[in-house]
Amino acid sequence: MSSAKSPAGRVTLRDLARTLGVSVATVSNAYNRPDQLSPELRGRVLQVARELGYAGPDPLARSLRRGRSGVIGVVYDAPLDYAFADPAAAIFLGSLARVIQQEGLNLLLLACAQDASPVRGAGVDGLVVYCAPEGSELLDAVFERGLPTVLVDQQSRPHAVRVGIDDAGGARAAAAHLWAHGHRHIGVLCLELGPDPRSGEVSAAREAQLAYHTTAERLRGYREGAPGAALHPAEAERNTLEGGEAQARGLLLAHPELTALLCMSDVLAQGALRAAEALKLDVPGDLSVVGYDDLPGSAALGLTTVWQPTADKGAEVGRALLALLAGEAAADLSLPTRLSVRGSVGPAPLRATALPG
């Protein structure tokens, strides 16, 4: 057999076909349509390919011929490592991946903290916007692509499908539960308000910059659920245990009258439980704490929290995107939330003295 290579020195599909004395289509079928060849012929093609150092069809060239990359981009407005540190994000992404991989598609995580260029340059067939500020350059870049797009927990937009949850309803139920237990002075541990995350109590000027739909909806729900309560919101720079602990401690020391904390995630709530322990506050005797998400492990902590169908949300996003890719219609969808009542909420105590620093 001749083993001539292309002038560039790299063995090509055509070189392999010439060496084997078969057609280019036969070699291509060995990789892309193995059912079209006998096992013996396919085995011979692959064996000679290994001997010649042929690496297989060029995936980029193949995708260009097909007009598809086989990749879905997930737009995430945060550093890449943050997506892996957030348990809710991991559940969502895993569920989304399970649905789309059934159609031979892959996920590409586009970490776009303060930078829309990954969206503009990504070779993807569709986009899932998992987290982006409303009215941002990032969202503009998404819609400029004109690709099948699914928005997750964002405001509805023309030419895109929205899948979300009843954020405000869940928050409303959480605040009403505290109100029913006599809590009138309540701290709120907020997720990021804008693309320039900050730490500390939220001023009126900072709240006016609120750009994340989820944060806005949950804050609205808290106020509606406890309309007569004094709410003191504080922003955590990131959704981390450390952020929750720091902001809870700061609020409780600055406002010793607080008897409860509403937390926009279970991660922040776990940080709040740490702060309570450090300040020697009994939960729920001295301080009630309510989370949001109902992550695995929250039940073991006895945390009262708002359950959201995170895995179902990921699956629904995947199904909506597959429908769009197939040229089919897909409708906006809002999934329900509910309050999971456990042991971290009790009657409001009297706050007679300042807390220990």
Secondary structure, DSSP 8 states (H G I E B T S, - for coil): ------TTS---HHHHHHHHTS-HHHHHHHHH-GGGS-HHHHHHHHHHHHHHT---S-HHHHHHHHT--SEEEEEESS-HHHHHH-HHHHHHHHHHHHHHGGGT-EEEEEE-TT--HHHHH---SEEEEEE--TT-HHHHHHHHHT--EEEESS---TTSEEEEE-HHHHHHHHHHHHHHTT--EEEEEE---SSS---EE--HHHHTT---HHHHHHHHHHHHHSTTSEEEEEE-SSSSHHHHHHHHHHHHHH-TT--EEEESSHHHHHHHHHHHHHTT--TTTT-EEEEEE--TTTTTTT-EEEE--HHHHHHHHHHHHHHHHTT-----EEE--EEE--SS--------S----
